[in-house]
Amino acid sequence: MTADVDPALYVGGVTLLFFFWVYGIVAFVRDVRRRLIPTVRQFWRGRQRLREQAQKEREREERERQLY
């Protein structure tokens, strides 16, 4: 026995599933752009700031050693 499915119902169901699939992808991309990318940028700026502070501290200590 084969189940006869109305073609319009089949196309409608597939379209509905495709809509939610695309919506999920768009929501993921939006979340990445709004949450992940700014977080990574903030983390990177913090790491750069720490490296710069450490470099300045090393240079200051080196100058102090040279003075004594």
C-alpha positions in Angstrom: 0.0 0.0 0.0 1.3 3.4 -0.9 0.2 6.5 0.9 -1.0 9.1 -1.6 0.0 12.6 -0.4 -1.6 15.6 -1.9 1.3 17.4 -3.8 0.2 20.8 -2.5 0.3 19.5 1.1 3.8 18.0 0.4 5.1 21.3 -1.1 3.6 23.3 1.7 5.2 21.1 4.3 8.6 21.2 2.7 8.4 24.9 2.3 7.5 25.3 6.0 10.4 23.2 7.0 12.7 25.0 4.7 11.5 28.4 6.2 12.5 27.3 9.7 15.8 25.9 8.5 16.7 29.2 6.8 15.4 31.2 9.8 17.7 29.1 12.1 20.7 29.9 9.9 19.9 33.6 9.8 19.4 33.7 13.6 22.8 31.9 14.1 24.6 34.4 11.8 22.9 37.3 13.6 23.9 36.0 17.0 27.5 35.6 15.8 27.6 39.1 14.5 26.0 40.7 17.6 27.5 38.6 20.4 30.5 36.5 19.4 32.4 39.0 17.3 32.2 41.9 19.8 33.2 39.5 22.6 36.2 38.3 20.7 37.2 41.9 19.8 36.9 43.0 23.4 39.0 40.0 24.5 41.6 40.8 21.9 41.8 44.4 22.9 42.2 43.4 26.5 45.1 41.1 25.6 46.8 43.8 23.6 46.4 46.2 26.5 48.0 43.7 28.9 50.9 43.1 26.4 51.5 46.9 26.1 51.4 47.4 29.8 53.9 44.5 30.3 56.2 46.0 27.6 56.1 49.5 29.3 56.8 47.9 32.7 59.8 46.0 31.2 61.1 49.2 29.6 60.7 51.2 32.8 62.6 48.5 34.8 65.3 48.5 32.2 65.7 52.3 32.4 65.8 52.0 36.2 68.5 49.4 36.1 70.6 51.5 33.7 70.3 54.5 36.1 71.8 52.6 39.0 
